Amino acid sequence: MLLHSTKADWLGNIRGDVLAGLVVALALIPEAIAFSIIAGVDPKIGLYASFCIAVIIAFVGGRPGMISAATGAMALLMVTLVKDHGLQYLLAATLLTGLIQIVMGYLKLGSLMSFVSRSVVTGFVNALAILIFMAQLPELTNVTWHVYAMTAAGLGIIYLFPYVPGIGKTIPSPLVCILSLTVFAIVTGLDIRTVGDMGELPDTLPIFLWPEVPLTLETLQIIFPYAAALAVVGLLESLMTATIVDDLTDTPSDKNRECKGQGIANIGSGLLGGMAGCAMIGQSVINVKSGGRGRLSTLIAGSVLLIMVVFLNDWVAKIPMAALVAVMIMVSIGTFDWESIRNLQKHPLSTNVVMIATVVVVVWTHNLAFGVFVGVLLASLFFANKVSHFMYVETEMDEEKNQRTYRVHGQVFFNSSTKFLEHFDFKEAVERIVIDLSRAHFWDISAVHALDMAVLKFRREGADVELIGLNEATETIVDRFGVHDKPEQIERVLGGH
């Protein structure tokens, strides 16, 4: 069942989940405001979305401890829609995004993550770490020395507080960083940028809203391209983040349930006046590194976020951005897979190319989908090329019977079919040809076509051809698509050669 979860998911780590949820809630505020600005909507749209998505995904998501909210990757896809058609069409697109994601979940598209190689995941992680760091640079340029000092102090607290005897391991150091720097800034009256400077915080709770758009085919034509793109990018980032959190916590997750959960959360966000969102790797890493492991941490993050921005907005507005920048720099450093740099000398060139290409495309385009697509495409091409090199053919001549036997080894498919044909000597004068396929496997129509050509060319030279050793799968595809034993189709095949 979609709502099924174990007691351990909620109550197995209460103190750690509560404290981690508080840290994430504080870190979500400037991010949600910034993403709202990117999308061209009021800050409360991103804040309401983050609250709603986090709370709903805590109950219906497939990855305990993962944080979902409004994200930059999604916000970038909304800009044109908001600019051309307004907020109401964005809310309608958000509802459709959720519906598409639910359908994708029931189609079990979460299983497609098995096609994403480890080098692509590593490249994705490293690219996000770079993007998280780059996103902090505007807060560190053209500022006074006080900002640098506060940021350095924040990093010092984050990395040194865990070594304080007695309490260092009990309270998340990012929470200590945010609270202590906020108190210091208020007491000293430092004139530095705060959360309140990013945008006006909402002062009311979200209310139920049905998008005020005409229910027509024209409306669907407007919002569907955006909704489809949001659904794909949102699920891609969510499933990649779930894989990363799986590794960090050494626990499994239900990717198909996560697809459905993200869809339900986005529908809820759209109905409460929020934008579409997905999993956030930065906040998820903050959650895990602060001790969060269960669904309670995600629920606390979303609930406390709403409470703070609505009822404690005067205090929240005073949080210095330098404190949150320090936390996000910590996330960037912790997210980057430093071992991958050392592995460049040990790993195969193809693995390194896939990883680096994924990083470059994601950082260059700021589009996670493009980067992962390029990475998966390159990984598939390298794999196909590598497998094709393991296909070879042995030959043996029986002079007494005037018979040549070809023994095929390996995988025959589109990339190795030409090489397969090159192993045969069609001009050799023999009475009988035996092609032994007991150690081979034919995968596609290209492979079957190559086999047809080999058989037909030998027959054209006057040889009697016999195929032996076909395994069940190969025999099925050859029987279905092969023509060498179907006289009515032979002329059509040979006519093009």
C-alpha positions in Angstrom: 0.0 0.0 0.0 1.2 3.5 -0.8 0.7 4.8 2.8 2.3 1.7 4.4 5.4 2.4 6.5 7.0 0.8 9.4 7.0 2.0 13.0 10.8 2.4 12.7 10.4 4.9 9.8 8.6 7.2 12.2 9.8 6.4 15.7 13.1 4.7 15.3 15.2 7.9 15.5 13.0 10.6 17.2 15.7 12.9 18.6 17.9 12.7 15.5 14.9 13.3 13.1 13.6 16.2 15.1 16.9 18.1 15.3 17.7 17.3 11.7 14.3 18.5 10.6 14.9 21.8 12.4 18.1 22.3 10.5 16.6 21.5 7.1 13.6 23.8 7.8 16.0 26.7 8.3 18.0 25.8 5.2 14.8 25.5 3.1 13.7 29.1 3.6 16.2 31.0 1.5 16.2 28.2 -1.1 12.4 28.3 -1.5 12.5 32.1 -1.8 15.3 32.0 -4.4 13.6 29.4 -6.5 10.4 31.4 -6.5 12.3 34.4 -7.8 13.8 32.3 -10.5 10.4 31.1 -11.6 9.0 34.6 -11.5 6.5 34.2 -8.8 5.9 35.5 -5.3 8.2 34.0 -2.6 5.2 32.5 -0.8 4.5 30.2 -3.8 7.9 28.5 -3.2 7.5 28.5 0.6 4.0 27.0 0.4 5.2 24.4 -2.1 8.1 23.4 0.1 5.9 23.0 3.1 3.2 21.0 1.3 5.6 18.7 -0.7 7.7 17.9 2.3 4.7 17.1 4.6 3.0 14.9 2.0 6.1 13.1 0.8 6.8 12.2 4.4 3.7 9.9 4.3 3.6 8.7 0.7 7.3 8.8 -0.4 9.4 5.7 -1.0 12.6 7.0 0.6 12.5 7.8 4.3 14.7 10.7 5.3 14.8 12.3 1.8 13.7 15.9 1.6 11.5 17.1 -1.2 10.5 20.7 -1.9 10.6 23.5 -4.5 13.8 23.2 -6.5 15.9 25.2 -8.9 15.8 22.6 -11.6 12.0 22.7 -11.6 11.9 26.5 -11.3 14.0 27.0 -14.5 11.4 25.0 -16.5 8.5 27.3 -15.3 9.9 30.7 -16.3 8.4 30.9 -19.7 5.0 29.5 -18.7 4.7 32.1 -15.9 5.9 34.9 -18.1 3.5 34.1 -21.0 0.4 32.9 -19.2 0.6 33.7 -15.5 0.4 32.0 -12.1 -2.9 30.2 -12.6 -1.5 28.2 -15.6 1.5 27.3 -13.5 -0.8 25.9 -10.8 -2.7 23.9 -13.5 0.6 22.6 -14.9 1.6 21.6 -11.4 -1.5 19.5 -11.0 -0.9 17.8 -14.4 2.7 17.2 -13.4 1.6 15.3 -10.4 -0.9 13.3 -12.4 1.8 12.3 -15.0 4.2 11.3 -12.2 1.5 9.0 -10.6 0.9 7.3 -14.0 4.7 6.9 -14.4 4.8 5.3 -10.9 2.1 2.8 -11.8 4.0 2.0 -15.0 7.0 1.2 -12.8 9.3 3.7 -14.5 11.2 4.0 -11.2 12.9 0.7 -12.3 14.6 2.6 -15.1 17.2 3.7 -12.5 18.8 0.3 -13.0 20.0 1.6 -16.4 21.9 4.5 -14.8 25.5 3.4 -14.3 27.6 4.2 -11.2 29.7 6.6 -13.3 26.6 8.6 -14.2 25.5 8.8 -10.6 29.0 10.0 -9.6 29.0 12.6 -12.3 25.5 13.7 -11.2 26.6 14.0 -7.5 29.7 16.0 -8.4 27.8 18.3 -10.7 25.2 19.1 -8.0 28.0 19.7 -5.5 29.5 22.3 -7.9 26.1 23.9 -8.6 25.4 24.1 -4.9 28.7 25.9 -4.3 28.2 28.2 -7.3 24.8 29.2 -6.0 26.4 30.6 -2.9 28.8 32.8 -4.8 26.4 35.7 -5.2 26.2 35.9 -1.4 30.0 36.2 -1.3 30.7 38.8 -4.0 30.7 42.6 -3.5 30.2 42.2 0.2 32.0 43.5 3.3 34.6 41.6 5.2 32.0 40.9 7.9 30.3 38.4 5.6 33.5 36.5 5.0 34.2 36.5 8.7 30.7 35.2 9.5 30.9 32.5 6.8 34.3 31.4 8.0 33.1 31.3 11.6 30.1 29.3 10.5 32.3 26.7 8.8 34.5 26.6 11.9 31.4 25.8 14.1 30.1 23.2 11.7 33.4 21.2 11.5 34.7 21.8 15.0 31.5 21.6 17.2 31.2 17.8 16.8 34.5 17.5 18.7 33.2 19.4 21.8 33.1 16.8 24.7 29.6 15.9 26.0 27.3 17.8 23.6 29.2 17.8 20.3 27.6 14.6 19.0 24.1 15.3 20.4 23.2 18.5 18.6 23.7 19.0 14.8 26.5 21.4 14.2 24.6 23.2 11.3 21.8 24.0 13.8 24.4 25.4 16.2 25.9 27.4 13.4 22.6 29.0 12.3 21.4 29.8 15.9 24.8 31.2 17.2 25.5 33.4 14.2 21.9 34.7 14.2 22.2 35.7 17.9 25.6 37.2 17.3 24.4 39.3 14.4 21.4 40.6 16.4 23.4 41.4 19.5 26.2 43.2 17.6 23.8 44.8 15.1 25.9 43.8 12.0 24.7 45.3 8.8 24.8 42.2 6.6 22.3 40.5 4.3 19.6 38.4 6.0 16.8 36.1 5.0 14.4 39.0 5.2 16.3 40.8 2.5 15.5 38.0 0.0 11.8 38.7 -0.1 8.7 39.2 1.9 7.7 36.2 4.0 4.0 35.1 4.0 1.9 35.9 7.1 -1.0 33.6 6.4 -1.5 29.9 6.1 -2.0 28.5 2.6 -5.6 27.9 1.4 -7.2 25.6 -1.0 -7.1 26.9 -4.6 -8.4 25.5 -7.8 -6.5 27.0 -10.8 -8.6 29.7 -12.5 -8.1 28.5 -16.1 -10.6 27.4 -18.7 -11.0 23.6 -18.9 -10.4 23.4 -22.6 -8.2 21.6 -25.1 -6.3 24.8 -25.7 -5.4 25.0 -22.0 -4.1 21.4 -22.1 -2.0 22.2 -25.2 -0.4 25.1 -23.3 0.4 23.3 -20.0 1.1 19.8 -21.2 4.6 20.4 -22.6 5.7 22.1 -19.4 4.0 19.5 -17.2 5.7 16.6 -19.1 9.1 18.3 -18.8 8.5 19.0 -15.0 7.4 15.4 -14.4 10.5 13.9 -16.1 13.0 16.2 -14.6 11.4 16.0 -11.2 11.4 12.2 -11.1 14.9 12.1 -12.5 16.3 14.3 -9.8 14.2 12.5 -7.1 15.3 9.0 -8.1 18.9 10.1 -8.4 18.7 11.7 -5.0 17.0 8.6 -3.6 19.9 6.5 -4.9 22.4 8.8 -3.2 20.6 8.7 0.1 20.4 4.9 -0.2 24.2 4.9 -0.4 24.6 7.4 2.5 22.3 5.4 4.8 23.0 1.9 3.5 19.3 1.3 3.2 17.0 0.5 0.2 14.1 2.5 -1.1 11.0 1.9 -3.2 11.6 3.9 -6.4 8.2 3.2 -7.9 6.5 4.3 -4.7 8.6 7.4 -4.8 7.3 8.2 -8.3 3.7 8.0 -7.1 4.5 9.9 -3.9 6.1 12.8 -5.8 3.0 13.0 -8.0 0.6 13.1 -5.0 2.8 15.8 -3.3 2.8 17.9 -6.5 -1.0 17.7 -6.8 -1.2 18.8 -3.1 1.2 21.7 -3.8 -0.9 22.9 -6.8 -4.1 22.8 -4.8 -2.6 24.9 -2.0 -1.1 27.5 -4.3 2.4 26.1 -4.6 4.7 25.3 -7.5 5.9 21.9 -8.6 8.9 20.4 -6.8 11.0 17.3 -6.3 13.7 15.8 -4.1 16.5 18.2 -3.0 20.0 16.6 -2.8 21.4 19.5 -0.8 18.8 19.4 1.9 18.7 15.6 1.9 22.4 15.5 2.6 22.0 18.1 5.3 19.2 15.9 6.8 21.3 12.7 6.7 24.5 14.4 8.0 22.5 16.1 10.8 21.2 12.7 12.0 17.9 12.4 10.1 17.0 8.9 9.0 13.2 8.5 9.1 10.0 10.0 7.8 9.7 12.1 10.9 12.6 14.3 9.9 10.9 15.2 6.6 7.6 15.9 8.3 9.3 18.1 10.9 11.2 20.0 8.2 8.0 20.9 6.3 5.9 21.6 9.3 8.5 23.8 11.1 9.1 25.6 7.8 5.5 26.8 7.7 5.4 27.6 11.4 8.5 29.7 11.2 7.7 31.7 8.0 4.1 32.4 9.1 4.2 32.8 12.9 7.9 33.5 13.6 8.7 35.5 10.4 10.1 38.5 12.3 12.8 36.3 13.8 13.4 34.2 10.8 13.9 37.3 8.7 16.9 38.1 10.9 18.9 35.0 10.1 22.1 36.1 8.4 22.6 34.6 4.9 26.2 34.0 5.8 25.1 31.3 8.3 23.1 29.5 5.6 25.9 29.9 3.1 28.3 28.2 5.5 25.8 25.3 5.8 25.4 25.0 2.0 29.2 25.1 1.5 29.4 22.2 4.0 26.8 20.4 1.9 28.8 21.0 -1.3 32.0 19.7 0.2 30.2 16.7 1.7 28.3 15.9 -1.5 31.3 15.9 -3.9 32.7 12.5 -4.4 36.4 13.2 -3.7 37.3 9.6 -4.2 36.3 9.9 -7.9 39.2 12.3 -8.4 41.7 9.7 -7.1 39.9 7.0 -9.2 40.6 8.8 -12.5 44.0 7.1 -12.6 42.5 3.7 -11.8 39.2 3.5 -13.6 38.9 2.8 -17.4 38.9 5.7 -19.7 35.3 5.1 -20.7 34.2 5.3 -17.1 36.0 8.6 -16.6 34.6 10.1 -19.8 31.0 9.2 -18.8 31.5 10.8 -15.3 33.2 14.0 -16.6 30.7 14.4 -19.5 27.9 14.2 -17.0 29.5 16.8 -14.8 30.3 19.2 -17.7 26.8 19.0 -19.2 24.9 19.5 -15.9 27.1 22.4 -14.9 27.1 24.0 -18.3 23.3 23.7 -18.9 22.1 23.7 -15.3 19.8 21.0 -16.6 20.0 17.7 -14.7 18.0 15.8 -17.3 20.5 16.7 -20.1 23.5 15.7 -18.1 22.1 12.3 -17.1 20.8 11.7 -20.6 24.3 12.3 -22.1 25.9 10.2 -19.4 23.5 7.3 -19.9 23.9 7.5 -23.7 27.7 7.5 -23.5 27.7 4.7 -21.0 25.4 2.6 -23.4 27.6 3.3 -26.4 30.8 2.4 -24.5 29.1 -0.8 -23.2 27.9 -1.8 -26.6 31.3 -1.3 -28.1 33.0 -3.2 -25.3 30.7 -6.2 -25.6 31.1 -6.3 -29.4 34.8 -6.9 -29.0 34.1 -10.2 -27.1 32.4 -11.7 -30.2 34.7 -13.9 -32.2 34.4 -16.9 -34.6 36.6 -20.0 -34.6 36.8 -22.1 -37.8 37.7 -25.7 -38.5 38.0 -27.6 -41.9 37.2 -31.3 -42.3 39.0 -32.2 -45.6 37.5 -35.7 -45.7 33.9 -34.3 -45.7 34.8 -31.1 -47.5 33.1 -29.3 -44.6 33.9 -26.0 -42.9 32.6 -25.4 -39.4 32.3 -21.9 -37.9 31.9 -21.7 -34.1 30.5 -18.3 -33.0 31.3 -17.1 -29.5 29.8 -14.1 -27.8 26.9 -11.6 -28.3 25.7 -10.7 -31.8 23.7 -7.5 -32.0 23.6 -4.3 -34.0 27.2 -3.2 -33.1 28.8 -6.6 -33.8 26.7 -7.9 -36.7 29.1 -6.5 -39.3 32.1 -8.0 -37.5 30.2 -11.3 -37.5 29.9 -11.3 -41.3 33.6 -10.5 -41.7 34.6 -13.8 -40.2 33.2 -15.9 -43.1 35.0 -16.7 -46.3 32.1 -16.9 -48.8 34.4 -17.6 -51.8 35.8 -20.8 -50.3 34.9 -23.9 -52.4 33.3 -26.3 -49.9 30.3 -28.6 -50.1 29.0 -28.1 -46.6 29.0 -25.2 -44.1 28.1 -25.7 -40.4 27.5 -22.6 -38.3 27.7 -23.6 -34.6 25.8 -21.0 -32.4 25.9 -23.0 -29.1 28.2 -20.4 -27.6 26.5 -17.3 -29.1 23.4 -15.3 -28.5 21.5 -13.2 -31.0 19.8 -10.1 -29.6 18.1 -8.1 -32.3 17.0 -7.9 -35.9 20.4 -6.6 -37.1 22.0 -9.8 -35.8 19.3 -12.0 -37.4 19.8 -10.1 -40.7 23.5 -10.8 -40.6 22.9 -14.5 -40.1 20.5 -14.5 -43.0 23.1 -12.9 -45.2 25.7 -15.4 -44.2 23.4 -18.4 -44.9 22.2 -17.0 -48.2 25.6 -16.0 -49.5 27.0 -19.5 -48.8 24.0 -21.1 -50.6 24.5 -18.8 -53.5 28.1 -20.2 -53.8 26.6 -23.7 -53.9 27.3 -24.8 -50.3 24.8 -26.7 -48.1 24.4 -24.7 -44.8 23.3 -26.0 -41.4 22.7 -24.1 -38.2 23.3 -25.9 -34.9 23.3 -25.1 -31.3 20.7 -22.2 -31.2 19.6 -21.5 -27.6 15.9 -21.0 -27.0 15.9 -17.2 -27.1 18.1 -17.1 -30.3 15.9 -19.7 -32.0 12.8 -17.7 -31.2 14.1 -14.4 -32.7 15.6 -16.2 -35.7 12.3 -18.1 -36.4 10.3 -14.9 -36.1 12.5 -12.5 -38.2 14.8 -14.7 -40.2 14.2 -15.2 -43.9 16.9 -17.8 -44.9 14.3 -20.6 -44.6 11.4 -18.5 -46.2 11.9 -18.7 -50.0 9.2 -16.1 -50.6 11.2 -13.4 -48.8 14.8 -14.3 -49.9 14.7 -12.3 -53.2 13.6 -9.2 -51.3 16.6 -9.5 -48.9 19.2 -10.2 -51.6 17.8 -7.6 -53.9 19.3 -4.8 -51.7 22.8 -6.4 -51.7 
